[in-house]
Amino acid sequence: MTGIAALLVSLTLLMVVLMAAVRAAREWVQAIVAVGAVAIIVVTGIVSPAASWHTAQGMLGTVAFLACILAFAYLQGQEGVFDYLGAVAARRSEGDPRRLLRLVVMLAAAVTVVLTLDSTVVLLTPVVIATSARLRVASVPSVTACVELANAGSVLLPVSNLTNLLAFAVAGISFGKFAALMLIPWLVIVLSEWVILRRFFASSLDGTGTVSGVLPPRPTYALVVLALTTAGFVGLSALALPPSLVALAGIAALIAHRRERRRPRSLRSVLVAAKPGFIVFVLCLGIVVAGVSEHGGSRLLRAIVPAEPHLLGLLAIAFVAALAANLVNNIPATLMLLPIVAGSPLAVLAVLIGVNVGPNLSWAGSLATLLWRRLVPTADRPSTAQFHLLGALSVVPIIALATGSLWLVGRALI
């Protein structure tokens, strides 16, 4: 099957796979639907078996690291790192909702950068809900900050988001150069998110709550492992070694520590935390997107995306990426756009700004947002109207500011 028929079938299957991600509560259901879509694509000849294998093989290193960092974050949570950080934020806020919001923004940004946006959504958000209840302050502003920073705050390091991992594989720059180019844009994004959230939820931040009590024991060993693992990402990247080796070392260190303290953690629970079903889903999604790209999707995007990475070109790339993320979700948008901009590191990073900040515009923009919405009780999150209004007010100016700062940094470093 070729031509317009192949494009329409590929787009239909992409929508079915994404709908499964939205509707199915279990990741293995999502994986089964995605595998079925790939089977149809291969059987109908939309993508050949060889091309499908090539696409999956090219993503294996990326998804292997994703699985490792998810398991590492899970073990950090088991060691009490998130509970401890939440207690520190509660105590330092002194019952002031505004101060708590500032601390949560900082904490969510930091957790996202080092342990991926999934950790912020799944592990940090429940801690923030519990912290708000303990302080007797409104939970919606701080809980919303978690998802906003999970998406937008994930631009700093290659390890912070699956989209970043995909981009890093084609950017042609080192781990350190990636971080150097994105540091100022990341700071702009985090500061802008804090300012906008504080203004948007101003009425909910009035008053004073109760002061938190005694801190839980500090998980010193886990925090040291976390710091060393983060440093290892930069060090091993300079030696051209895969970051998954560092994450595996961190996992081994945490498991060994638990066994030493006679608090064993079964291998099965660690494997479940690595989300194998989601890994299968992502690999299959890449093949489905390849079908869309090969039969007209790439030609359409090439006609829209500017070829030159000047300021206006980077802004156009970032906004096209943000629009695509809200139309077809940020992972397919990334997979379709990266081959088009792969020759320019700045263009690749502009795509990341678009696909990471852009999803804050709508519920369907990223899988992380959909998961967050599913996990957070209705009383602790903004209404649909509030969420979309916040996105309408924040996404466009933040993308413009972050992309402009990327261009300025790029002129100095490239």
KEKE-3310 file (N, C-alpha, C; in steps of 0.2 Angstrom, whole numbers, plus 5000, padded with zeros to 4 digits):
npx = (5004:5003:5005:4991:4982:4990:4995:4983:4978:4989:4988:4976:4978:4988:4980:4972:4981:4985:4973:4972:4982:4977:4964:4966:4969:4979:4996:5000:4989:4989:5001:4998:4988:4996:5005:4997:4993:5006:5007:4997:5002:5014:5010:5001:5011:5014:5025:5040:5045:5059:5062:5054:5061:5073:5069:5065:5076:5085:5079:5081:5092:5089:5076:5080:5088:5078:5070:5079:5081:5068:5066:5076:5072:5060:5066:5073:5062:5057:5067:5063:5066:5058:5047:5055:5060:5048:5044:5054:5051:5038:5041:5050:5041:5033:5020:5015:5006:5011:5025:5026:5022:5032:5043:5039:5039:5053:5057:5050:5055:5068:5068:5062:5072:5083:5077:5067:5052:5041:5044:5041:5027:5022:5028:5032:5020:5009:5015:5016:5002:4999:5007:5001:4988:4992:4997:4986:4982:4977:4978:4978:4986:5000:5000:4996:5008:5017:5014:5015:5029:5034:5032:5036:5048:5057:5067:5081:5092:5098:5093:5081:5068:5059:5057:5068:5079:5077:5080:5093:5100:5101:5106:5120:5128:5138:5133:5136:5137:5124:5117:5123:5119:5105:5103:5101:5088:5081:5081:5074:5061:5057:5057:5047:5036:5034:5031:5019:5011:5009:5003:4991:4985:4982:4971:4969:4980:4980:4980:4985:4993:4995:5010:5023:5029:5041:5055:5056:5068:5084:5087:5101:5111:5104:5102:5116:5119:5111:5116:5129:5125:5119:5130:5138:5131:5135:5149:5152:5146:5155:5165:5159:5151:5136:5122:5114:5122:5127:5114:5111:5121:5118:5105:5110:5117:5107:5099:5108:5110:5098:5097:5107:5102:5093:5081:5074:5071:5060:5065:5056:5047:5055:5057:5044:5042:5051:5042:5039:5029:5026:5038:5037:5026:5031:5041:5033:5025:5034:5036:5024:5023:5033:5027:5017:5026:5034:5024:5020:5019:5031:5035:5025:5028:5041:5039:5034:5042:5056:5072:5083:5092:5090:5084:5070:5067:5070:5060:5048:5050:5049:5036:5028:5032:5026:5012:5010:5012:5001:4991:4994:5000:5015:5026:5025:5025:5038:5046:5042:5047:5061:5069:5069:5075:5088:5100:5104:5110:5104:5091:5086:5085:5076:5065:5063:5060:5047:5040:5040:5036:5025:5014:5008:4997:4985:4976:4979:4992:5004:5009:5012:5005:4992:4993:4995:4983:4975:4979:4978:4966:4950:4947:4960:4965:4966:4951:4945:4943:4950:4963:4966:4964:4975:4985:4983:4987:5000:5009:5012:5020:5030:5037:5041:5050:5059:5064:5070:5080:5088:5092:5101:5110:5115:5122:5133:5139:5140)
npy = (4994:5011:5029:5041:5032:5024:5034:5039:5027:5025:5037:5035:5023:5029:5038:5028:5021:5032:5035:5024:5025:5036:5031:5018:5011:5002:4999:4988:4985:4996:4993:4981:4986:4995:4986:4978:4988:4990:4977:4978:4988:4983:4971:4976:4982:4996:5000:4992:4976:4976:4990:4993:4985:4992:5005:5002:4997:5008:5015:5008:5010:5022:5019:5009:5016:5024:5015:5011:5023:5025:5014:5017:5029:5025:5017:5027:5033:5023:5023:5034:5047:5056:5059:5064:5076:5083:5085:5094:5105:5108:5112:5123:5131:5137:5137:5146:5148:5154:5154:5140:5136:5142:5134:5121:5123:5124:5112:5103:5106:5102:5088:5083:5086:5078:5065:5062:5067:5058:5054:5066:5067:5055:5051:5063:5071:5065:5067:5081:5083:5077:5085:5098:5096:5093:5105:5112:5121:5127:5115:5115:5125:5121:5107:5109:5115:5105:5097:5106:5110:5097:5095:5107:5110:5100:5102:5103:5093:5079:5067:5070:5068:5058:5063:5072:5062:5056:5066:5069:5059:5062:5075:5078:5083:5084:5078:5088:5099:5100:5102:5115:5123:5123:5128:5142:5144:5135:5140:5152:5147:5140:5151:5159:5151:5150:5163:5166:5155:5160:5172:5168:5159:5168:5171:5159:5158:5166:5169:5159:5144:5129:5126:5115:5100:5089:5084:5069:5055:5059:5053:5049:5041:5037:5050:5053:5044:5048:5060:5057:5049:5058:5066:5056:5054:5065:5064:5051:5053:5061:5052:5045:5035:5025:5032:5024:5014:5021:5023:5010:5007:5015:5009:4997:5000:5005:4994:4985:4992:4992:4978:4976:4982:4974:4975:4969:4971:4965:4958:4958:4969:4980:4978:4980:4993:4999:4999:4990:4988:5000:5003:4994:5000:5013:5009:5003:5014:5022:5015:5016:5030:5031:5026:5036:5047:5042:5042:5055:5063:5068:5076:5086:5092:5097:5106:5116:5119:5129:5131:5137:5140:5153:5167:5169:5158:5148:5151:5148:5134:5130:5133:5127:5114:5114:5115:5103:5094:5096:5092:5078:5073:5074:5064:5057:5069:5073:5063:5064:5076:5077:5070:5080:5091:5087:5091:5102:5108:5118:5119:5107:5108:5118:5112:5103:5113:5117:5104:5101:5112:5115:5105:5109:5116:5109:5094:5083:5084:5078:5062:5062:5072:5067:5055:5061:5068:5057:5052:5061:5067:5074:5086:5091:5096:5108:5114:5109:5120:5130:5124:5124:5138:5143:5137:5144:5157:5155:5147:5151:5164:5159:5149:5158:5166:5157:5151:5162:5165:5153:5155:5166:5161:5151:5158:5162:5150:5141)
npz = (5000:4996:4994:4995:5002:5010:5019:5025:5031:5040:5048:5054:5061:5070:5077:5083:5091:5100:5106:5113:5122:5129:5134:5140:5155:5159:5155:5147:5140:5131:5125:5118:5109:5101:5096:5088:5079:5072:5067:5057:5049:5044:5037:5027:5020:5021:5029:5027:5033:5036:5036:5048:5058:5057:5062:5075:5080:5080:5090:5102:5111:5117:5123:5131:5141:5146:5152:5162:5170:5175:5183:5192:5198:5204:5214:5221:5226:5235:5244:5251:5247:5240:5249:5259:5253:5251:5264:5268:5260:5265:5278:5276:5270:5280:5281:5272:5257:5245:5247:5247:5234:5227:5231:5227:5213:5211:5216:5208:5196:5198:5201:5189:5180:5183:5186:5177:5169:5172:5185:5192:5190:5194:5207:5214:5214:5222:5234:5235:5236:5248:5256:5255:5260:5274:5278:5277:5266:5249:5237:5223:5216:5218:5214:5201:5197:5197:5185:5175:5176:5175:5161:5154:5161:5157:5148:5150:5152:5142:5148:5154:5148:5137:5124:5124:5124:5112:5104:5107:5102:5089:5088:5088:5097:5112:5129:5139:5131:5126:5138:5142:5131:5134:5147:5150:5143:5150:5163:5160:5157:5169:5178:5172:5172:5186:5189:5181:5186:5199:5198:5191:5200:5211:5220:5226:5234:5245:5262:5277:5281:5292:5302:5297:5305:5313:5303:5293:5294:5285:5269:5267:5260:5248:5243:5240:5231:5221:5218:5213:5202:5194:5191:5185:5173:5165:5165:5159:5147:5141:5138:5128:5131:5134:5144:5150:5157:5168:5175:5177:5186:5197:5200:5205:5216:5224:5226:5232:5244:5250:5252:5261:5272:5275:5269:5257:5240:5228:5212:5202:5206:5203:5189:5185:5188:5178:5167:5156:5147:5142:5136:5125:5119:5115:5106:5096:5093:5087:5074:5069:5067:5058:5047:5044:5041:5030:5020:5016:5027:5031:5020:5020:5032:5030:5021:5029:5039:5043:5035:5039:5054:5060:5071:5068:5061:5071:5080:5072:5070:5084:5087:5077:5081:5094:5090:5083:5094:5101:5092:5089:5100:5110:5108:5095:5087:5090:5084:5071:5067:5070:5060:5050:5055:5059:5055:5061:5077:5085:5079:5082:5096:5097:5093:5104:5114:5109:5109:5122:5130:5124:5126:5138:5134:5132:5137:5130:5125:5130:5135:5149:5154:5153:5161:5173:5175:5176:5188:5198:5210:5207:5215:5218:5207:5193:5185:5168:5160:5167:5166:5152:5150:5157:5150:5138:5141:5145:5137:5124:5126:5134:5126:5116:5123:5128:5116:5110:5119:5118:5105:5107:5116:5108:5098:5105:5109:5098)
capx = (5000:5007:5001:4987:4979:4994:4995:4976:4978:4994:4986:4970:4982:4991:4975:4970:4986:4985:4967:4973:4986:4972:4959:4968:4972:4985:5001:5000:4983:4992:5006:4994:4985:5002:5008:4992:4994:5012:5006:4993:5007:5019:5006:4999:5016:5015:5032:5042:5048:5066:5062:5051:5066:5078:5066:5065:5083:5087:5076:5082:5096:5085:5071:5083:5089:5072:5068:5083:5080:5062:5067:5081:5068:5056:5070:5074:5056:5057:5072:5061:5069:5052:5044:5059:5060:5041:5043:5058:5047:5033:5044:5052:5036:5031:5013:5013:5005:5015:5031:5026:5022:5039:5047:5037:5041:5060:5058:5047:5060:5074:5066:5061:5078:5087:5074:5062:5045:5037:5045:5037:5020:5020:5031:5032:5014:5006:5019:5013:4995:4999:5010:4996:4983:4995:4998:4979:4982:4975:4983:4978:4992:5006:4999:4997:5015:5020:5013:5018:5036:5036:5033:5041:5054:5061:5072:5088:5096:5095:5090:5075:5062:5059:5058:5075:5083:5076:5083:5100:5102:5102:5108:5127:5132:5139:5129:5138:5135:5117:5115:5125:5114:5098:5103:5097:5081:5077:5080:5068:5055:5056:5055:5041:5031:5033:5028:5013:5007:5008:4998:4985:4981:4983:4966:4970:4987:4979:4980:4991:4991:4998:5017:5024:5032:5047:5057:5058:5075:5086:5090:5108:5114:5100:5104:5122:5119:5107:5121:5134:5123:5119:5137:5140:5128:5140:5156:5152:5144:5161:5168:5155:5148:5129:5120:5111:5127:5126:5108:5111:5125:5114:5100:5113:5119:5102:5097:5113:5109:5092:5098:5111:5098:5088:5074:5075:5066:5060:5067:5049:5044:5059:5055:5037:5044:5054:5037:5041:5023:5026:5043:5035:5022:5035:5044:5028:5023:5040:5035:5018:5025:5037:5022:5015:5031:5036:5019:5017:5020:5038:5035:5021:5032:5047:5036:5032:5048:5061:5078:5089:5091:5090:5079:5063:5067:5069:5053:5044:5051:5046:5029:5026:5032:5020:5006:5010:5012:4994:4987:4996:5004:5022:5031:5024:5028:5046:5048:5041:5051:5068:5073:5069:5080:5093:5107:5106:5108:5099:5084:5084:5083:5070:5059:5062:5056:5040:5036:5040:5032:5018:5009:5004:4991:4980:4976:4981:4998:5009:5007:5013:4999:4986:4994:4994:4976:4972:4981:4976:4959:4947:4947:4966:4968:4962:4946:4947:4943:4956:4969:4966:4966:4982:4989:4983:4991:5007:5013:5015:5025:5036:5040:5045:5056:5064:5067:5074:5086:5091:5096:5106:5115:5118:5127:5139:5142:5140)
capy = (5000:5017:5035:5043:5027:5022:5040:5039:5021:5027:5042:5032:5019:5033:5040:5023:5020:5037:5034:5018:5028:5041:5028:5012:5012:4997:5000:4982:4986:5001:4990:4977:4990:4997:4980:4977:4993:4988:4972:4980:4992:4978:4966:4980:4985:5003:5000:4985:4973:4978:4997:4993:4983:4997:5010:5000:4996:5014:5018:5003:5013:5027:5016:5005:5021:5026:5010:5011:5029:5024:5010:5021:5034:5021:5015:5033:5034:5018:5025:5040:5053:5061:5060:5069:5083:5086:5087:5100:5110:5110:5115:5129:5136:5140:5138:5151:5145:5157:5151:5133:5136:5143:5128:5116:5124:5122:5105:5099:5107:5098:5081:5082:5086:5072:5058:5062:5070:5053:5054:5071:5066:5049:5051:5069:5074:5063:5070:5088:5083:5076:5091:5103:5094:5093:5112:5115:5126:5125:5110:5115:5128:5117:5101:5111:5117:5098:5095:5111:5109:5091:5096:5113:5110:5095:5104:5105:5087:5073:5062:5072:5067:5053:5067:5074:5056:5055:5072:5069:5054:5065:5082:5078:5087:5081:5079:5094:5105:5100:5106:5122:5127:5123:5130:5148:5143:5131:5145:5156:5143:5139:5157:5161:5146:5152:5170:5165:5152:5164:5177:5164:5156:5172:5171:5153:5158:5170:5166:5155:5137:5127:5125:5108:5098:5086:5081:5062:5054:5061:5047:5052:5036:5038:5057:5053:5040:5052:5065:5053:5046:5064:5068:5051:5056:5070:5061:5045:5055:5064:5047:5042:5029:5026:5034:5018:5011:5025:5022:5003:5007:5018:5004:4991:5003:5006:4988:4983:4996:4989:4971:4977:4984:4968:4977:4967:4973:4960:4960:4959:4976:4984:4977:4983:5000:5001:5000:4987:4989:5007:5003:4991:5005:5018:5006:5002:5020:5024:5012:5019:5037:5030:5025:5043:5051:5040:5042:5061:5067:5072:5081:5092:5096:5100:5112:5121:5120:5133:5127:5141:5141:5160:5168:5168:5151:5144:5152:5145:5127:5128:5134:5121:5108:5114:5114:5096:5090:5096:5088:5071:5071:5076:5059:5057:5075:5073:5058:5066:5083:5077:5069:5086:5097:5084:5094:5108:5107:5123:5117:5101:5110:5122:5107:5101:5118:5116:5098:5100:5117:5115:5101:5113:5120:5104:5088:5078:5086:5073:5056:5063:5076:5062:5051:5066:5069:5051:5050:5067:5068:5080:5091:5093:5098:5113:5112:5109:5127:5133:5121:5127:5145:5144:5135:5149:5162:5154:5143:5156:5168:5155:5147:5164:5168:5151:5150:5168:5164:5148:5158:5170:5156:5147:5163:5162:5143:5137)
capz = (5000:4995:4992:5000:5005:5015:5023:5028:5036:5045:5052:5057:5066:5075:5081:5088:5096:5105:5110:5118:5128:5133:5138:5143:5161:5160:5150:5143:5135:5127:5121:5113:5103:5097:5092:5083:5073:5069:5062:5051:5045:5041:5033:5022:5016:5022:5031:5026:5040:5037:5039:5054:5062:5058:5066:5082:5082:5081:5096:5107:5116:5120:5127:5137:5146:5149:5157:5168:5174:5178:5189:5197:5201:5209:5220:5225:5230:5240:5250:5255:5244:5238:5256:5263:5250:5252:5271:5268:5257:5269:5284:5274:5268:5286:5280:5267:5251:5240:5247:5246:5227:5224:5233:5223:5207:5211:5217:5202:5190:5199:5200:5182:5176:5185:5187:5171:5170:5175:5192:5195:5189:5198:5213:5218:5214:5228:5240:5235:5238:5255:5260:5255:5265:5280:5279:5276:5260:5243:5233:5216:5213:5218:5210:5194:5196:5196:5178:5171:5176:5172:5154:5152:5164:5156:5143:5152:5151:5138:5152:5157:5145:5131:5119:5124:5123:5105:5101:5109:5097:5082:5089:5086:5102:5118:5135:5142:5126:5126:5144:5141:5127:5136:5153:5150:5141:5156:5168:5158:5157:5176:5181:5169:5175:5193:5189:5179:5191:5205:5196:5189:5206:5216:5225:5230:5238:5250:5269:5279:5284:5298:5301:5297:5311:5312:5297:5293:5293:5279:5266:5265:5255:5242:5240:5238:5225:5216:5215:5209:5196:5190:5189:5180:5166:5161:5164:5154:5140:5138:5135:5123:5134:5135:5150:5154:5161:5175:5178:5180:5192:5202:5202:5208:5222:5229:5228:5237:5251:5253:5255:5267:5278:5276:5266:5250:5235:5223:5205:5199:5207:5199:5182:5184:5188:5172:5163:5150:5142:5139:5132:5119:5116:5112:5100:5091:5091:5082:5068:5066:5065:5052:5041:5042:5038:5024:5015:5015:5033:5031:5014:5023:5037:5026:5017:5034:5044:5040:5034:5042:5061:5063:5076:5066:5059:5077:5083:5068:5072:5090:5087:5073:5086:5099:5087:5082:5100:5104:5088:5088:5106:5109:5106:5088:5084:5090:5079:5064:5066:5071:5054:5046:5058:5062:5053:5065:5084:5088:5077:5086:5103:5096:5093:5111:5117:5107:5111:5130:5133:5120:5129:5143:5131:5132:5141:5126:5123:5132:5139:5156:5157:5153:5167:5179:5175:5178:5195:5203:5212:5204:5220:5219:5200:5190:5180:5161:5158:5171:5163:5145:5150:5160:5144:5133:5144:5147:5132:5118:5128:5137:5120:5113:5127:5129:5110:5109:5124:5115:5099:5110:5118:5102:5095:5109:5109:5091)
cpx = (5004:5002:4997:4983:4983:4995:4988:4976:4983:4992:4980:4973:4985:4986:4972:4975:4986:4979:4968:4977:4982:4967:4961:4971:4979:4989:5001:4994:4986:4997:5003:4991:4990:5005:5003:4992:5000:5011:5002:4998:5011:5015:5004:5005:5018:5022:5034:5045:5055:5066:5059:5057:5071:5076:5067:5072:5086:5085:5078:5087:5093:5080:5074:5085:5083:5069:5072:5082:5073:5062:5072:5076:5063:5060:5072:5068:5055:5061:5069:5063:5063:5048:5048:5059:5053:5041:5048:5054:5041:5035:5046:5047:5033:5023:5010:5012:5009:5022:5031:5026:5029:5044:5045:5039:5049:5061:5055:5052:5066:5073:5065:5067:5082:5084:5068:5056:5041:5038:5041:5030:5018:5022:5030:5025:5010:5009:5016:5006:4995:5002:5005:4991:4986:4996:4991:4979:4979:4980:4983:4984:4998:5006:4999:5004:5019:5020:5016:5025:5038:5037:5038:5048:5059:5066:5079:5093:5094:5091:5083:5068:5063:5061:5066:5080:5083:5080:5091:5103:5104:5105:5115:5131:5133:5134:5130:5136:5127:5114:5117:5121:5107:5097:5099:5090:5077:5076:5074:5062:5053:5053:5048:5035:5029:5029:5020:5008:5005:5002:4991:4981:4982:4978:4967:4976:4986:4979:4986:4989:4995:5006:5018:5029:5039:5049:5058:5065:5078:5089:5096:5111:5111:5102:5111:5123:5116:5112:5126:5132:5122:5125:5140:5137:5133:5146:5156:5150:5150:5165:5165:5152:5140:5127:5117:5115:5127:5120:5108:5116:5122:5108:5104:5115:5113:5099:5101:5112:5103:5093:5103:5107:5092:5081:5074:5069:5066:5062:5061:5047:5049:5058:5049:5038:5047:5049:5038:5035:5024:5032:5041:5030:5026:5038:5039:5026:5028:5038:5029:5019:5029:5032:5019:5020:5033:5031:5016:5018:5026:5038:5031:5025:5038:5045:5035:5038:5053:5068:5084:5087:5092:5084:5072:5062:5066:5062:5048:5044:5048:5039:5025:5026:5027:5014:5005:5009:5005:4989:4988:5000:5012:5027:5031:5027:5035:5049:5047:5046:5058:5072:5074:5074:5086:5100:5109:5104:5103:5092:5081:5081:5077:5064:5058:5058:5049:5037:5036:5036:5025:5013:5005:4998:4985:4981:4980:4989:5004:5006:5007:5007:4993:4987:4993:4987:4972:4973:4979:4969:4956:4948:4954:4969:4963:4956:4948:4947:4949:4963:4971:4967:4973:4987:4989:4987:4998:5012:5016:5021:5031:5040:5044:5051:5061:5068:5072:5081:5091:5096:5102:5112:5119:5123:5133:5143:5143:5143)
cpy = (5006:5023:5037:5038:5025:5028:5040:5033:5022:5032:5039:5027:5023:5036:5035:5021:5026:5037:5029:5021:5033:5037:5022:5013:5008:4998:4994:4982:4991:4997:4985:4980:4992:4991:4978:4982:4992:4982:4973:4984:4988:4974:4970:4983:4992:5004:4993:4982:4975:4985:4997:4991:4989:5003:5008:4999:5003:5017:5014:5006:5018:5024:5012:5010:5023:5021:5010:5017:5028:5020:5013:5026:5031:5019:5021:5034:5029:5020:5031:5047:5058:5063:5065:5076:5086:5088:5093:5106:5112:5114:5122:5134:5140:5141:5143:5148:5148:5154:5143:5132:5137:5137:5122:5117:5122:5115:5101:5100:5102:5091:5079:5082:5080:5065:5058:5065:5065:5053:5060:5070:5060:5049:5057:5072:5072:5066:5077:5088:5082:5082:5097:5102:5095:5101:5116:5121:5123:5120:5112:5119:5124:5111:5103:5112:5110:5096:5100:5111:5102:5091:5101:5113:5104:5096:5103:5099:5082:5068:5064:5070:5062:5058:5070:5068:5055:5060:5071:5064:5057:5072:5083:5082:5083:5082:5086:5100:5106:5104:5113:5126:5128:5126:5137:5148:5139:5136:5150:5153:5142:5145:5160:5157:5149:5159:5169:5161:5156:5169:5173:5162:5161:5172:5164:5153:5163:5166:5162:5149:5136:5126:5118:5106:5095:5083:5073:5061:5056:5054:5049:5047:5037:5045:5057:5049:5044:5057:5062:5051:5052:5066:5063:5052:5060:5067:5055:5047:5058:5058:5043:5035:5030:5028:5029:5014:5015:5023:5015:5003:5010:5013:4999:4994:5003:4999:4985:4986:4993:4982:4971:4978:4979:4971:4976:4970:4968:4963:4962:4966:4981:4984:4981:4991:5003:5001:4997:4987:4995:5007:5000:4996:5010:5015:5005:5009:5023:5022:5015:5026:5036:5029:5032:5047:5049:5041:5049:5066:5071:5077:5087:5096:5100:5106:5118:5123:5124:5129:5130:5142:5148:5161:5166:5161:5146:5145:5148:5137:5126:5129:5128:5115:5108:5113:5106:5092:5090:5093:5081:5069:5072:5071:5058:5063:5076:5068:5060:5072:5082:5075:5075:5091:5094:5087:5100:5107:5112:5122:5112:5103:5115:5117:5104:5106:5117:5110:5097:5106:5117:5111:5104:5116:5115:5098:5083:5079:5081:5068:5058:5067:5071:5057:5055:5067:5063:5050:5055:5067:5074:5086:5094:5096:5104:5110:5112:5116:5131:5130:5124:5134:5147:5142:5141:5155:5161:5151:5147:5160:5164:5152:5152:5166:5163:5151:5156:5167:5158:5151:5162:5166:5153:5152:5163:5156:5139:5142)
cpz = (5000:4994:4998:5004:5011:5021:5028:5033:5041:5050:5057:5063:5072:5080:5086:5093:5102:5109:5115:5124:5132:5137:5142:5149:5162:5154:5145:5138:5129:5122:5116:5108:5099:5093:5087:5077:5069:5064:5056:5046:5041:5036:5027:5017:5017:5025:5031:5033:5041:5039:5046:5059:5063:5062:5073:5084:5084:5088:5103:5113:5120:5125:5133:5142:5149:5154:5163:5173:5178:5184:5194:5201:5206:5215:5224:5229:5236:5246:5253:5253:5243:5245:5259:5260:5251:5259:5272:5265:5261:5275:5282:5272:5273:5285:5276:5260:5245:5241:5246:5238:5224:5226:5229:5216:5206:5212:5211:5196:5191:5198:5193:5178:5177:5184:5182:5174:5173:5182:5195:5195:5194:5205:5217:5219:5220:5234:5241:5238:5245:5259:5260:5260:5272:5282:5279:5271:5254:5239:5226:5213:5213:5214:5203:5192:5194:5188:5174:5171:5174:5164:5152:5155:5163:5150:5144:5150:5146:5141:5155:5154:5139:5125:5118:5122:5115:5101:5102:5104:5090:5082:5087:5091:5108:5124:5138:5137:5126:5132:5144:5137:5130:5143:5154:5148:5147:5161:5167:5159:5165:5179:5178:5172:5182:5193:5187:5183:5197:5204:5195:5195:5212:5222:5229:5235:5244:5257:5271:5282:5290:5296:5302:5303:5310:5306:5298:5292:5286:5276:5263:5259:5248:5239:5237:5231:5219:5213:5211:5203:5191:5187:5184:5173:5162:5160:5159:5147:5137:5135:5130:5125:5135:5142:5154:5158:5168:5178:5181:5186:5198:5205:5207:5215:5227:5231:5233:5244:5254:5256:5261:5273:5279:5274:5259:5246:5229:5216:5201:5199:5203:5192:5180:5183:5182:5166:5156:5145:5139:5135:5125:5115:5112:5106:5094:5088:5086:5075:5065:5063:5058:5046:5039:5039:5031:5018:5014:5021:5033:5025:5017:5028:5035:5023:5022:5038:5040:5040:5038:5050:5064:5068:5074:5064:5065:5080:5079:5070:5079:5090:5083:5078:5091:5097:5086:5088:5102:5099:5088:5094:5104:5106:5098:5084:5084:5085:5072:5062:5066:5065:5050:5048:5060:5060:5057:5073:5087:5085:5081:5093:5103:5096:5100:5115:5115:5109:5118:5133:5130:5124:5135:5141:5132:5135:5137:5123:5124:5136:5147:5159:5157:5159:5173:5180:5178:5186:5200:5204:5209:5208:5220:5212:5197:5186:5173:5159:5161:5167:5156:5145:5153:5154:5139:5135:5144:5141:5127:5121:5131:5131:5117:5117:5128:5122:5108:5113:5121:5109:5102:5112:5113:5098:5098:5109:5103:5086)
residu = (MET:THR:GLY:ILE:ALA:ALA:LEU:LEU:VAL:SER:LEU:THR:LEU:LEU:MET:VAL:VAL:LEU:MET:ALA:ALA:VAL:ARG:ALA:ALA:ARG:GLU:TRP:VAL:GLN:ALA:ILE:VAL:ALA:VAL:GLY:ALA:VAL:ALA:ILE:ILE:VAL:VAL:THR:GLY:ILE:VAL:SER:PRO:ALA:ALA:SER:TRP:HIS:THR:ALA:GLN:GLY:MET:LEU:GLY:THR:VAL:ALA:PHE:LEU:ALA:CYS:ILE:LEU:ALA:PHE:ALA:TYR:LEU:GLN:GLY:GLN:GLU:GLY:VAL:PHE:ASP:TYR:LEU:GLY:ALA:VAL:ALA:ALA:ARG:ARG:SER:GLU:GLY:ASP:PRO:ARG:ARG:LEU:LEU:ARG:LEU:VAL:VAL:MET:LEU:ALA:ALA:ALA:VAL:THR:VAL:VAL:LEU:THR:LEU:ASP:SER:THR:VAL:VAL:LEU:LEU:THR:PRO:VAL:VAL:ILE:ALA:THR:SER:ALA:ARG:LEU:ARG:VAL:ALA:SER:VAL:PRO:SER:VAL:THR:ALA:CYS:VAL:GLU:LEU:ALA:ASN:ALA:GLY:SER:VAL:LEU:LEU:PRO:VAL:SER:ASN:LEU:THR:ASN:LEU:LEU:ALA:PHE:ALA:VAL:ALA:GLY:ILE:SER:PHE:GLY:LYS:PHE:ALA:ALA:LEU:MET:LEU:ILE:PRO:TRP:LEU:VAL:ILE:VAL:LEU:SER:GLU:TRP:VAL:ILE:LEU:ARG:ARG:PHE:PHE:ALA:SER:SER:LEU:ASP:GLY:THR:GLY:THR:VAL:SER:GLY:VAL:LEU:PRO:PRO:ARG:PRO:THR:TYR:ALA:LEU:VAL:VAL:LEU:ALA:LEU:THR:THR:ALA:GLY:PHE:VAL:GLY:LEU:SER:ALA:LEU:ALA:LEU:PRO:PRO:SER:LEU:VAL:ALA:LEU:ALA:GLY:ILE:ALA:ALA:LEU:ILE:ALA:HIS:ARG:ARG:GLU:ARG:ARG:ARG:PRO:ARG:SER:LEU:ARG:SER:VAL:LEU:VAL:ALA:ALA:LYS:PRO:GLY:PHE:ILE:VAL:PHE:VAL:LEU:CYS:LEU:GLY:ILE:VAL:VAL:ALA:GLY:VAL:SER:GLU:HIS:GLY:GLY:SER:ARG:LEU:LEU:ARG:ALA:ILE:VAL:PRO:ALA:GLU:PRO:HIS:LEU:LEU:GLY:LEU:LEU:ALA:ILE:ALA:PHE:VAL:ALA:ALA:LEU:ALA:ALA:ASN:LEU:VAL:ASN:ASN:ILE:PRO:ALA:THR:LEU:MET:LEU:LEU:PRO:ILE:VAL:ALA:GLY:SER:PRO:LEU:ALA:VAL:LEU:ALA:VAL:LEU:ILE:GLY:VAL:ASN:VAL:GLY:PRO:ASN:LEU:SER:TRP:ALA:GLY:SER:LEU:ALA:THR:LEU:LEU:TRP:ARG:ARG:LEU:VAL:PRO:THR:ALA:ASP:ARG:PRO:SER:THR:ALA:GLN:PHE:HIS:LEU:LEU:GLY:ALA:LEU:SER:VAL:VAL:PRO:ILE:ILE:ALA:LEU:ALA:THR:GLY:SER:LEU:TRP:LEU:VAL:GLY:ARG:ALA:LEU:ILE)
# end
